[in-house]
Amino acid sequence: MILYNVTVAIDKKVEAEWITWMKEVHIPEVMETNQFEEHKFFKVLNTEDPQSSSYSVQYFAADMKNIQMYMAAFAPELQQKALLKFPNQMAAFRTLLQSV
């Protein structure tokens, strides 16, 4: 099992709109790629930035082939959509983890 973790810092001014968009649009689009078996969406509680809130979106894939397919065929467009929807209001970093 491979975990593709996306940690996002989102401007508090658009946080509620972003959460709705994530749940109703972005996460469903990622899951529709059929590269992930499940996902989880968490708010990070131990942040200290008064201007933004942080979230972790976790996507679980069976193996690296699914991750590679997602990165090559789907990620660039989906990431671009997010940046266009929330310009200069979010920052994201991505991490791959393998279960042991």
All heavy atoms as an XYZ file, in Angstrom:
824
protein
N       0.848     -1.174      0.000
C       0.000      0.000      0.000
C       0.894      1.237      0.000
O       1.849      1.321      0.756
C      -0.901     -0.018      1.232
C      -1.807      1.164      1.386
S      -3.226      1.279      0.282
C      -4.075     -0.230      0.560
N       0.568      2.170     -0.878
C       1.303      3.431     -0.977
C       0.357      4.563     -0.600
O      -0.782      4.624     -1.090
C       1.836      3.674     -2.408
C       2.672      2.503     -2.902
C       2.608      4.982     -2.481
C       3.970      2.290     -2.164
N       0.824      5.442      0.261
C       0.061      6.618      0.663
C       0.623      7.837     -0.048
O       1.814      8.135      0.056
C       0.136      6.817      2.171
C      -0.364      8.150      2.733
C      -1.812      8.398      2.381
C      -0.143      8.193      4.226
N      -0.228      8.511     -0.787
C       0.106      9.780     -1.431
C      -0.542     10.846     -0.564
O      -1.760     10.990     -0.530
C      -0.446      9.784     -2.853
C      -0.285     11.081     -3.623
C       0.960     11.637     -3.853
C      -1.393     11.722     -4.152
C       1.104     12.809     -4.591
C      -1.261     12.888     -4.884
C      -0.012     13.429     -5.096
O       0.119     14.586     -5.828
N       0.279     11.553      0.188
C      -0.206     12.545      1.142
C       0.014     13.946      0.580
O       1.126     14.287      0.172
C       0.532     12.410      2.475
C      -0.011     13.375      3.504
O      -1.071     13.150      4.076
N       0.704     14.462      3.732
N      -1.052     14.742      0.567
C      -0.960     16.133      0.129
C      -1.288     17.002      1.331
O      -2.405     16.932      1.865
C      -1.938     16.428     -1.024
C      -1.770     17.872     -1.500
C      -1.744     15.449     -2.170
N      -0.316     17.786      1.770
C      -0.534     18.716      2.868
C      -0.708     20.101      2.270
O       0.118     20.544      1.470
C       0.641     18.695      3.859
O       0.819     17.347      4.330
C       0.377     19.613      5.041
N      -1.798     20.759      2.652
C      -2.144     22.056      2.080
C      -2.297     23.083      3.186
O      -2.974     22.833      4.185
C      -3.469     21.975      1.286
C      -3.852     23.341      0.721
C      -3.366     20.946      0.179
N      -1.676     24.239      2.988
C      -1.931     25.411      3.823
C      -2.855     26.310      3.016
O      -2.537     26.679      1.888
C      -0.633     26.135      4.156
N      -4.018     26.625      3.583
C      -5.018     27.421      2.876
C      -5.324     28.694      3.665
O      -5.446     28.655      4.889
C      -6.309     26.591      2.613
C      -7.308     27.341      1.744
C      -6.944     26.127      3.911
C      -6.936     27.454      0.305
N      -5.413     29.794      2.952
C      -5.734     31.085      3.556
C      -7.071     30.978      4.295
O      -8.056     30.487      3.741
C      -5.812     32.138      2.447
C      -5.919     33.550      2.978
O      -6.696     33.796      3.929
O      -5.230     34.430      2.420
N      -7.109     31.453      5.531
C      -8.325     31.339      6.339
C      -9.504     32.079      5.722
O     -10.648     31.729      5.976
C      -8.063     31.821      7.757
C      -7.235     30.837      8.559
C      -7.092     31.239     10.001
C      -6.302     30.153     10.738
N      -6.178     30.415     12.158
N      -9.242     33.081      4.890
C     -10.327     33.839      4.260
C     -11.141     32.973      3.297
O     -12.306     33.267      3.045
C      -9.766     35.055      3.514
C      -9.134     36.093      4.407
C      -8.552     37.232      3.576
C      -7.548     37.990      4.412
N      -6.362     38.375      3.679
N     -10.535     31.948      2.737
C     -11.240     31.086      1.772
C     -11.346     29.641      2.254
O     -11.734     28.754      1.498
C     -10.552     31.133      0.379
C     -10.624     32.529     -0.218
C      -9.111     30.636      0.457
N     -11.029     29.420      3.507
C     -10.981     28.059      4.047
C     -12.307     27.303      3.876
O     -12.316     26.169      3.391
C     -10.598     28.101      5.521
C     -10.471     26.751      6.176
C      -9.998     26.839      7.614
O      -9.840     27.964      8.154
O      -9.779     25.770      8.204
N     -13.424     27.904      4.242
C     -14.709     27.206      4.150
C     -15.044     26.872      2.695
O     -15.495     25.757      2.395
C     -15.819     28.052      4.771
N     -14.804     27.818      1.786
C     -15.056     27.569      0.358
C     -14.162     26.452     -0.158
O     -14.585     25.575     -0.910
C     -14.797     28.852     -0.441
C     -14.948     28.687     -1.925
C     -14.531     29.915     -2.722
O     -14.106     30.924     -2.138
O     -14.605     29.835     -3.962
N     -12.890     26.458      0.272
C     -11.932     25.443     -0.163
C     -12.350     24.050      0.320
O     -12.286     23.083     -0.442
C     -10.534     25.806      0.336
C      -9.485     24.820     -0.022
C      -8.827     24.712     -1.215
C      -8.970     23.777      0.814
N      -7.930     23.669     -1.164
C      -7.993     23.075      0.060
C      -9.230     23.378      2.124
C      -7.282     22.004      0.585
C      -8.530     22.297      2.644
C      -7.567     21.624      1.869
N     -12.774     23.946      1.576
C     -13.198     22.652      2.114
C     -14.364     22.100      1.288
O     -14.372     20.922      0.908
C     -13.590     22.755      3.602
C     -12.338     23.012      4.453
C     -14.318     21.498      4.080
C     -12.642     23.386      5.895
N     -15.343     22.936      1.016
C     -16.482     22.508      0.201
C     -16.023     22.057     -1.174
O     -16.442     21.002     -1.672
C     -17.513     23.644      0.078
O     -17.970     23.982      1.393
C     -18.682     23.247     -0.794
N     -15.150     22.848     -1.808
C     -14.631     22.503     -3.128
C     -13.852     21.189     -3.093
O     -13.999     20.348     -3.989
C     -13.754     23.643     -3.649
C     -13.160     23.390     -4.984
C     -13.767     23.493     -6.201
C     -11.807     22.980     -5.254
N     -12.888     23.180     -7.209
C     -11.681     22.860     -6.651
C     -10.707     22.719     -4.441
C     -10.484     22.479     -7.249
C      -9.529     22.333     -5.031
C      -9.419     22.215     -6.425
N     -13.054     21.001     -2.061
C     -12.304     19.746     -1.932
C     -13.255     18.556     -1.850
O     -13.070     17.552     -2.549
C     -11.402     19.777     -0.693
C     -10.197     20.675     -0.829
S      -9.018     20.105     -2.078
C      -8.355     18.650     -1.276
N     -14.267     18.650     -1.010
C     -15.184     17.531     -0.796
C     -16.089     17.275     -1.998
O     -16.405     16.121     -2.304
C     -16.041     17.787      0.446
C     -15.262     17.682      1.742
C     -16.182     17.925      2.918
C     -15.472     17.701      4.229
N     -16.384     17.894      5.378
N     -16.522     18.334     -2.658
C     -17.505     18.183     -3.725
C     -16.899     18.079     -5.126
O     -17.528     17.538     -6.029
C     -18.499     19.348     -3.692
C     -19.348     19.348     -2.434
C     -20.310     20.520     -2.355
O     -20.355     21.351     -3.304
O     -21.018     20.619     -1.339
N     -15.685     18.617     -5.309
C     -15.106     18.663     -6.653
C     -13.755     17.937     -6.719
O     -13.601     16.947     -7.428
C     -14.944     20.129     -7.141
C     -14.297     20.166     -8.525
C     -16.289     20.846     -7.145
N     -12.764     18.452     -5.995
C     -11.393     17.977     -6.196
C     -11.189     16.512     -5.793
O     -10.680     15.713     -6.592
C     -10.393     18.875     -5.467
C      -8.984     18.518     -5.770
N      -8.401     18.785     -6.987
C      -8.036     17.885     -5.032
C      -7.150     18.350     -6.984
N      -6.904     17.793     -5.802
N     -11.540     16.161     -4.578
C     -11.331     14.776     -4.138
C     -12.112     13.801     -5.024
O     -11.544     12.782     -5.455
C     -11.642     14.594     -2.638
C     -10.585     15.355     -1.805
C     -11.686     13.121     -2.257
C     -10.877     15.423     -0.318
N     -13.381     14.092     -5.364
C     -14.065     13.184     -6.299
C     -13.344     13.058     -7.645
O     -13.268     11.950     -8.207
C     -15.449     13.817     -6.460
C     -15.673     14.517     -5.162
C     -14.316     15.062     -4.791
N     -12.782     14.153     -8.167
C     -12.043     14.069     -9.431
C     -10.798     13.194     -9.294
O     -10.491     12.415    -10.195
C     -11.657     15.467     -9.919
C     -12.805     16.260    -10.468
C     -12.418     17.634    -10.973
O     -11.368     18.182    -10.557
O     -13.166     18.164    -11.793
N     -10.094     13.330     -8.188
C      -8.915     12.481     -7.966
C      -9.338     11.018     -7.881
O      -8.727     10.143     -8.508
C      -8.150     12.904     -6.694
C      -7.054     11.897     -6.357
C      -7.554     14.300     -6.860
N     -10.393     10.736     -7.155
C     -10.840      9.354     -6.999
C     -11.370      8.785     -8.320
O     -11.233      7.585     -8.567
C     -11.894      9.252     -5.892
C     -11.357      9.607     -4.508
S      -9.889      8.660     -4.002
C     -10.607      7.021     -3.836
N     -11.917      9.625     -9.185
C     -12.419      9.174    -10.487
C     -11.301      8.726    -11.430
O     -11.570      8.093    -12.452
C     -13.259     10.268    -11.146
C     -14.622     10.428    -10.518
C     -15.365     11.661    -10.999
O     -14.913     12.340    -11.951
O     -16.412     11.961    -10.393
N     -10.053      9.035    -11.098
C      -8.940      8.553    -11.924
C      -8.751      7.043    -11.773
O      -8.026      6.433    -12.556
C      -7.617      9.249    -11.544
O      -7.208      8.841    -10.233
C      -7.736     10.770    -11.630
N      -9.359      6.463    -10.756
C      -9.275      5.027    -10.463
C      -7.860      4.559    -10.125
O      -7.551      3.377    -10.259
C      -9.851      4.194    -11.615
C     -11.329      4.416    -11.775
O     -12.071      4.447    -10.786
N     -11.769      4.607    -12.999
N      -7.029      5.466     -9.657
C      -5.674      5.101     -9.253
C      -5.559      4.894     -7.745
O      -4.545      4.413     -7.260
C      -4.677      6.168     -9.716
C      -4.662      6.385    -11.220
C      -4.492      5.090    -11.992
O      -3.565      4.320    -11.754
N      -5.405      4.839    -12.926
N      -6.600      5.271     -7.013
C      -6.586      5.179     -5.553
C      -7.774      4.369     -5.075
O      -8.859      4.426     -5.645
C      -6.615      6.577     -4.931
C      -5.444      7.420     -5.348
C      -5.592      8.412     -6.306
C      -4.181      7.197     -4.819
C      -4.514      9.187     -6.714
C      -3.094      7.959     -5.216
C      -3.258      8.952     -6.167
N      -7.543      3.619     -4.000
C      -8.590      2.767     -3.440
C      -9.463      3.493     -2.430
O     -10.635      3.163     -2.268
C      -7.953      1.535     -2.799
C      -7.219      0.677     -3.825
C      -6.531     -0.521     -3.221
O      -6.633     -0.749     -1.989
O      -5.882     -1.241     -3.991
N      -8.875      4.437     -1.726
C      -9.625      5.203     -0.731
C      -8.887      6.498     -0.430
O      -7.747      6.694     -0.858
C      -9.856      4.399      0.549
C      -8.593      4.118      1.346
C      -8.885      3.450      2.683
O      -9.605      4.056      3.510
O      -8.387      2.339      2.888
N      -9.555      7.367      0.316
C      -8.925      8.623      0.724
C      -9.396      8.985      2.133
O     -10.404      8.470      2.616
C      -9.286      9.758     -0.251
C     -10.679     10.262     -0.067
N     -11.776      9.619     -0.601
C     -11.161     11.314      0.616
C     -12.860     10.267     -0.265
N     -12.527     11.306      0.485
N      -8.643      9.887      2.748
C      -9.011     10.454      4.048
C      -8.644     11.933      4.009
O      -7.703     12.332      3.318
C      -8.282      9.746      5.188
C      -8.699      8.290      5.297
C      -8.055      7.592      6.464
C      -8.411      6.123      6.386
N      -9.082      5.619      7.527
N      -9.380     12.731      4.752
C      -9.212     14.190      4.740
C      -9.172     14.663      6.189
O     -10.140     14.469      6.929
C     -10.397     14.789      3.977
C     -10.331     16.260      3.678
C      -9.134     16.951      3.593
C     -11.500     16.969      3.447
C      -9.097     18.305      3.300
C     -11.487     18.317      3.144
C     -10.278     18.985      3.067
N      -8.045     15.271      6.595
C      -7.843     15.680      7.980
C      -7.445     17.147      8.067
O      -6.743     17.662      7.198
C      -6.691     14.886      8.623
C      -6.964     13.428      8.799
C      -6.525     12.513      7.853
C      -7.637     12.967      9.914
C      -6.758     11.160      8.014
C      -7.875     11.607     10.079
C      -7.431     10.702      9.133
N      -7.848     17.786      9.154
C      -7.337     19.113      9.486
C      -6.140     18.920     10.403
O      -6.191     18.120     11.354
C      -8.403     19.956     10.184
C      -7.898     21.365     10.503
C      -9.002     22.272     10.980
C      -8.418     23.677     11.136
N      -9.470     24.655     11.427
N      -5.057     19.636     10.127
C      -3.864     19.589     10.969
C      -4.110     20.514     12.160
O      -4.418     21.698     11.980
C      -2.606     20.027     10.178
C      -1.383     20.029     11.084
C      -2.397     19.124      8.970
N      -3.980     19.981     13.364
C      -4.321     20.753     14.552
C      -3.161     21.538     15.142
O      -3.378     22.550     15.799
C      -4.906     19.824     15.623
C      -6.196     19.107     15.213
C      -6.664     18.201     16.342
C      -7.275     20.114     14.840
N      -1.948     21.108     14.906
C      -0.808     21.769     15.551
C      -0.089     22.730     14.600
O       1.098     22.616     14.365
C       0.160     20.741     16.138
C       0.747     19.824     15.092
O       0.177     19.645     14.021
N       1.896     19.241     15.395
N      -0.830     23.698     14.074
C      -0.225     24.728     13.237
C      -0.246     26.041     13.986
O      -1.110     26.284     14.830
C      -0.962     24.890     11.891
O      -2.309     25.249     12.151
C      -0.919     23.605     11.089
N       0.681     26.907     13.659
C       0.803     28.161     14.397
C       0.655     29.393     13.522
O       0.802     30.499     14.005
C       2.151     28.183     15.121
C       2.291     27.041     16.111
C       3.636     27.033     16.814
O       4.341     28.052     16.784
O       3.961     25.985     17.387
N       0.346     29.222     12.252
C       0.209     30.350     11.352
C      -1.170     30.988     11.533
O      -2.185     30.342     11.284
C       0.387     29.884      9.902
C       0.384     31.020      8.906
O      -0.012     32.160      9.258
O       0.777     30.788      7.756
N      -1.231     32.244     11.949
C      -2.535     32.876     12.158
C      -3.279     33.191     10.857
O      -4.475     33.451     10.872
C      -2.188     34.163     12.905
C      -0.779     34.454     12.531
C      -0.124     33.122     12.301
N      -2.585     33.149      9.723
C      -3.180     33.497      8.438
C      -3.754     32.307      7.689
O      -4.555     32.476      6.775
C      -2.122     34.172      7.538
C      -1.463     35.386      8.150
C      -2.434     36.539      8.336
O      -3.256     36.788      7.475
N      -2.346     37.212      9.464
N      -3.316     31.096      8.029
C      -3.749     29.928      7.265
C      -4.038     28.735      8.165
O      -3.593     28.678      9.308
C      -2.680     29.546      6.235
O      -1.523     29.072      6.871
N      -4.775     27.804      7.602
C      -5.035     26.519      8.240
C      -4.413     25.446      7.362
O      -4.288     25.624      6.150
C      -6.540     26.269      8.361
O      -7.134     27.200      9.225
N      -4.049     24.328      7.972
C      -3.432     23.242      7.214
C      -4.294     21.994      7.246
O      -4.964     21.710      8.246
C      -2.047     22.920      7.771
O      -1.175     23.998      7.544
N      -4.242     21.273      6.131
C      -5.010     20.041      5.963
C      -4.131     18.984      5.335
O      -3.217     19.298      4.580
C      -6.232     20.290      5.071
C      -7.276     21.134      5.757
C      -7.168     22.515      5.779
C      -8.356     20.542      6.411
C      -8.104     23.300      6.439
C      -9.298     21.312      7.067
C      -9.169     22.691      7.075
O     -10.093     23.457      7.740
N      -4.466     17.729      5.609
C      -3.803     16.594      4.992
C      -4.860     15.792      4.244
O      -5.877     15.403      4.820
C      -3.152     15.710      6.057
O      -2.711     14.500      5.501
N      -4.616     15.585      2.953
C      -5.488     14.729      2.154
C      -4.663     13.497      1.803
O      -3.580     13.609      1.220
C      -5.976     15.423      0.870
C      -7.030     14.569      0.188
C      -6.515     16.810      1.174
N      -5.161     12.347      2.203
C      -4.427     11.101      2.027
C      -5.141     10.212      1.026
O      -6.334      9.932      1.169
C      -4.297     10.385      3.372
C      -3.585     11.223      4.402
C      -3.553     10.579      5.766
O      -4.207      9.568      6.019
N      -2.772     11.152      6.662
N      -4.397      9.820     -0.002
C      -4.928      8.946     -1.045
C      -4.141      7.635     -0.988
O      -2.908      7.654     -0.996
C      -4.764      9.576     -2.419
C      -5.462     10.911     -2.572
C      -4.755     12.098     -2.460
C      -6.823     10.977     -2.843
C      -5.386     13.320     -2.612
C      -7.465     12.197     -3.003
C      -6.746     13.370     -2.888
O      -7.375     14.588     -3.045
N      -4.845      6.510     -0.955
C      -4.219      5.211     -0.797
C      -4.268      4.433     -2.112
O      -5.348      4.208     -2.667
C      -4.924      4.419      0.306
C      -4.799      5.079      1.653
C      -5.716      6.040      2.044
C      -3.762      4.750      2.501
C      -5.611      6.666      3.277
C      -3.647      5.371      3.738
C      -4.567      6.336      4.127
N      -3.076      4.032     -2.579
C      -2.954      3.285     -3.833
C      -2.410      1.890     -3.552
O      -1.645      1.686     -2.602
C      -2.017      4.015     -4.792
N      -2.765      0.955     -4.415
C      -2.305     -0.428     -4.241
C      -0.796     -0.546     -4.409
O      -0.138     -1.278     -3.671
C      -3.021     -1.351     -5.225
N      -0.237      0.185     -5.386
C       1.210      0.078     -5.629
C       1.731      1.316     -6.365
O       0.964      2.212     -6.709
C       1.554     -1.202     -6.391
C       0.793     -1.327     -7.697
O       0.675     -0.326     -8.439
O       0.311     -2.432     -7.985
N       3.020      1.322     -6.619
C       3.662      2.473     -7.256
C       3.201      2.679     -8.691
O       3.230      3.799     -9.194
C       5.195      2.345     -7.211
C       5.813      2.789     -5.896
S       5.401      4.494     -5.422
C       6.255      5.424     -6.690
N       2.760      1.626     -9.360
C       2.263      1.789    -10.732
C       1.074      2.742    -10.766
O       0.970      3.571    -11.661
C       1.883      0.440    -11.346
C       3.085     -0.406    -11.755
C       2.635     -1.601    -12.567
C       2.307     -2.729    -11.610
N       1.980     -3.982    -12.273
N       0.212      2.633     -9.764
C      -0.934      3.544     -9.689
C      -0.482      4.983     -9.448
O      -1.012      5.919    -10.056
C      -1.890      3.119     -8.571
C      -2.516      1.778     -8.828
O      -2.081      0.787     -8.245
N      -3.514      1.725     -9.681
N       0.499      5.148     -8.588
C       1.019      6.492     -8.298
C       1.656      7.081     -9.554
O       1.415      8.238     -9.908
C       2.054      6.452     -7.148
C       1.400      5.949     -5.852
C       2.709      7.806     -6.951
C       0.347      6.840     -5.255
N       2.471      6.290    -10.231
C       3.132      6.773    -11.444
C       2.122      7.152    -12.516
O       2.277      8.171    -13.188
C       4.117      5.718    -11.947
C       5.311      5.553    -11.033
C       6.122      4.297    -11.313
O       5.646      3.354    -11.938
N       7.356      4.285    -10.820
N       1.082      6.368    -12.675
C       0.036      6.681    -13.643
C      -0.666      7.982    -13.262
O      -0.909      8.844    -14.105
C      -0.977      5.538    -13.735
C      -2.174      5.856    -14.611
S      -1.753      6.173    -16.333
C      -1.551      4.497    -16.901
N      -0.993      8.115    -11.984
C      -1.660      9.341    -11.527
C      -0.777     10.564    -11.792
O      -1.249     11.570    -12.326
C      -2.006      9.246    -10.032
C      -2.604     10.530     -9.521
C      -3.919     10.858     -9.818
C      -1.836     11.429     -8.786
C      -4.468     12.061     -9.388
C      -2.379     12.627     -8.352
C      -3.682     12.935     -8.657
O      -4.208     14.131     -8.238
N       0.490     10.467    -11.432
C       1.421     11.595    -11.598
C       1.589     11.972    -13.067
O       1.648     13.151    -13.395
C       2.784     11.253    -11.002
C       2.762     11.006     -9.528
S       2.414     12.486     -8.608
C       3.207     12.122     -7.091
N       1.638     10.979    -13.930
C       1.879     11.248    -15.351
C       0.621     11.716    -16.075
O       0.680     12.653    -16.877
C       2.425      9.991    -16.025
N      -0.504     11.090    -15.797
C      -1.693     11.318    -16.610
C      -2.707     12.296    -16.019
O      -3.477     12.893    -16.758
C      -2.387      9.985    -16.885
N      -2.712     12.466    -14.696
C      -3.790     13.227    -14.073
C      -3.345     14.386    -13.177
O      -4.011     15.424    -13.137
C      -4.672     12.287    -13.230
C      -5.221     11.133    -13.986
C      -4.679      9.858    -13.835
C      -6.276     11.290    -14.876
C      -5.194      8.776    -14.526
C      -6.797     10.215    -15.579
C      -6.257      8.958    -15.406
N      -2.258     14.210    -12.433
C      -1.870     15.196    -11.424
C      -1.651     16.604    -11.972
O      -2.136     17.571    -11.370
C      -0.635     14.716    -10.659
N      -0.932     16.776    -13.088
C      -0.682     18.155    -13.540
C      -1.965     18.964    -13.762
O      -2.069     20.109    -13.301
C       0.101     17.966    -14.841
C       0.789     16.644    -14.667
C      -0.215     15.805    -13.910
N      -2.945     18.372    -14.416
C      -4.190     19.097    -14.685
C      -4.977     19.381    -13.402
O      -5.482     20.487    -13.199
C      -5.070     18.303    -15.649
C      -6.388     18.977    -15.943
C      -7.302     18.169    -16.849
O      -6.858     17.150    -17.420
O      -8.461     18.555    -16.975
N      -5.058     18.394    -12.521
C      -5.808     18.583    -11.288
C      -5.134     19.597    -10.369
O      -5.811     20.409     -9.731
C      -6.004     17.241    -10.578
C      -6.934     16.265    -11.310
C      -6.888     14.893    -10.666
C      -8.351     16.800    -11.357
N      -3.813     19.577    -10.319
C      -3.098     20.565     -9.510
C      -3.281     21.966    -10.074
O      -3.460     22.935     -9.328
C      -1.615     20.201     -9.422
C      -1.365     18.961     -8.595
C       0.060     18.463     -8.675
O       0.955     19.146     -9.162
N       0.287     17.244     -8.205
N      -3.269     22.086    -11.397
C      -3.461     23.376    -12.040
C      -4.855     23.945    -11.746
O      -5.006     25.131    -11.489
C      -3.234     23.266    -13.551
C      -3.298     24.578    -14.282
C      -2.187     25.548    -13.871
O      -1.137     25.158    -13.381
N      -2.435     26.823    -14.065
N      -5.853     23.084    -11.759
C      -7.218     23.523    -11.438
C      -7.277     24.129    -10.041
O      -7.939     25.139     -9.824
C      -8.192     22.348    -11.516
C      -8.613     21.955    -12.894
C      -9.669     20.851    -12.776
C     -10.182     20.381    -14.096
N     -11.201     19.329    -13.966
N      -6.609     23.488     -9.098
C      -6.605     23.985     -7.722
C      -5.934     25.353     -7.638
O      -6.435     26.264     -6.971
C      -5.909     22.991     -6.799
N      -4.813     25.496     -8.321
C      -4.086     26.773     -8.289
C      -4.884     27.883     -8.957
O      -4.824     29.036     -8.528
C      -2.717     26.617     -8.947
C      -1.739     25.713     -8.202
C      -0.476     25.500     -9.029
C      -1.400     26.296     -6.839
N      -5.625     27.561     -9.994
C      -6.457     28.568    -10.660
C      -7.676     28.939     -9.822
O      -8.108     30.092     -9.815
C      -6.905     28.064    -12.033
C      -5.809     27.951    -13.085
C      -6.336     27.260    -14.342
C      -5.229     29.319    -13.418
N      -8.222     27.968     -9.110
C      -9.396     28.210     -8.266
C      -9.041     29.045     -7.043
O      -9.827     29.895     -6.610
C      -9.996     26.868     -7.846
C     -11.180     26.951     -6.926
C     -12.421     27.299     -7.665
C     -13.634     27.272     -6.723
N     -14.786     27.943     -7.292
N      -7.849     28.833     -6.490
C      -7.420     29.525     -5.272
C      -6.038     30.155     -5.477
O      -5.076     29.782     -4.804
C      -7.413     28.551     -4.084
C      -8.772     28.001     -3.775
C      -9.175     26.770     -4.272
C      -9.675     28.733     -3.014
C     -10.441     26.272     -4.012
C     -10.942     28.238     -2.745
C     -11.328     27.008     -3.245
N      -5.934     31.123     -6.401
C      -4.621     31.707     -6.704
C      -4.047     32.469     -5.503
O      -4.755     33.235     -4.843
C      -4.914     32.646     -7.878
C      -6.364     32.986     -7.736
C      -7.012     31.766     -7.149
N      -2.795     32.206     -5.222
C      -2.075     32.871     -4.133
C      -2.753     32.704     -2.776
O      -2.557     33.517     -1.880
C      -1.881     34.361     -4.435
C      -1.129     34.583     -5.721
O      -0.102     33.963     -5.973
N      -1.658     35.447     -6.565
N      -3.558     31.657     -2.634
C      -4.273     31.428     -1.380
C      -3.951     30.073     -0.766
O      -4.458     29.753      0.299
C      -5.786     31.538     -1.615
C      -6.202     32.917     -2.080
C      -7.639     32.959     -2.541
O      -8.099     32.077     -3.258
N      -8.351     33.968     -2.115
N      -3.105     29.308     -1.443
C      -2.782     27.980     -0.935
C      -1.363     27.587     -1.309
O      -0.809     28.088     -2.286
C      -3.767     26.940     -1.461
C      -3.773     26.786     -2.965
S      -4.918     25.524     -3.555
C      -4.018     24.041     -3.151
N      -0.816     26.717     -0.507
C       0.483     26.106     -0.798
C       0.357     24.631     -0.447
O      -0.264     24.280      0.556
C       1.584     26.755      0.029
N       0.921     23.782     -1.302
C       0.807     22.346     -1.070
C       2.157     21.673     -1.213
O       2.998     22.110     -1.996
C      -0.180     21.736     -2.072
N       2.363     20.635     -0.413
C       3.510     19.768     -0.654
C       3.044     18.329     -0.539
O       2.101     18.015      0.165
C       4.708     20.098      0.252
C       4.554     19.731      1.696
C       4.958     18.495      2.170
C       4.025     20.640      2.601
C       4.834     18.157      3.501
C       3.898     20.317      3.935
C       4.298     19.078      4.388
N       3.706     17.484     -1.301
C       3.278     16.105     -1.453
C       4.350     15.141     -0.951
O       5.538     15.377     -1.170
C       2.952     15.841     -2.928
C       1.751     16.656     -3.376
C       1.752     16.968     -4.855
N       0.610     17.805     -5.198
C       0.617     19.149     -5.131
N       1.712     19.799     -4.782
N      -0.468     19.824     -5.429
N       3.894     14.059     -0.339
C       4.787     13.053      0.216
C       4.269     11.668     -0.154
O       3.063     11.435     -0.118
C       4.827     13.169      1.764
O       5.068     14.519      2.122
C       5.917     12.303      2.336
N       5.176     10.783     -0.503
C       4.820      9.381     -0.743
C       5.336      8.541      0.429
O       6.482      8.678      0.834
C       5.451      8.857     -2.027
C       4.869      9.370     -3.331
C       5.682      8.851     -4.510
C       3.408      8.962     -3.469
N       4.466      7.681      0.951
C       4.832      6.806      2.049
C       4.433      5.382      1.701
O       3.411      5.174      1.037
C       4.109      7.231      3.340
C       4.402      8.637      3.844
C       3.329      9.588      3.379
C       4.484      8.634      5.337
N       5.208      4.429      2.172
C       4.921      3.027      1.928
C       4.656      2.331      3.248
O       5.393      2.536      4.225
C       6.087      2.352      1.221
C       5.834      0.907      0.874
C       6.969      0.303      0.087
O       8.107      0.770      0.146
N       6.679     -0.726     -0.678
N       3.610      1.522      3.305
C       3.336      0.789      4.539
C       4.413     -0.277      4.740
O       4.923     -0.844      3.789
C       1.947      0.147      4.500
O       1.856     -0.779      3.455
N       4.768     -0.493      5.984
C       5.798     -1.486      6.322
C       5.261     -2.477      7.338
O       4.315     -2.220      8.030
C       7.097     -0.829      6.859
C       7.777     -0.061      5.757
C       6.792      0.073      8.017
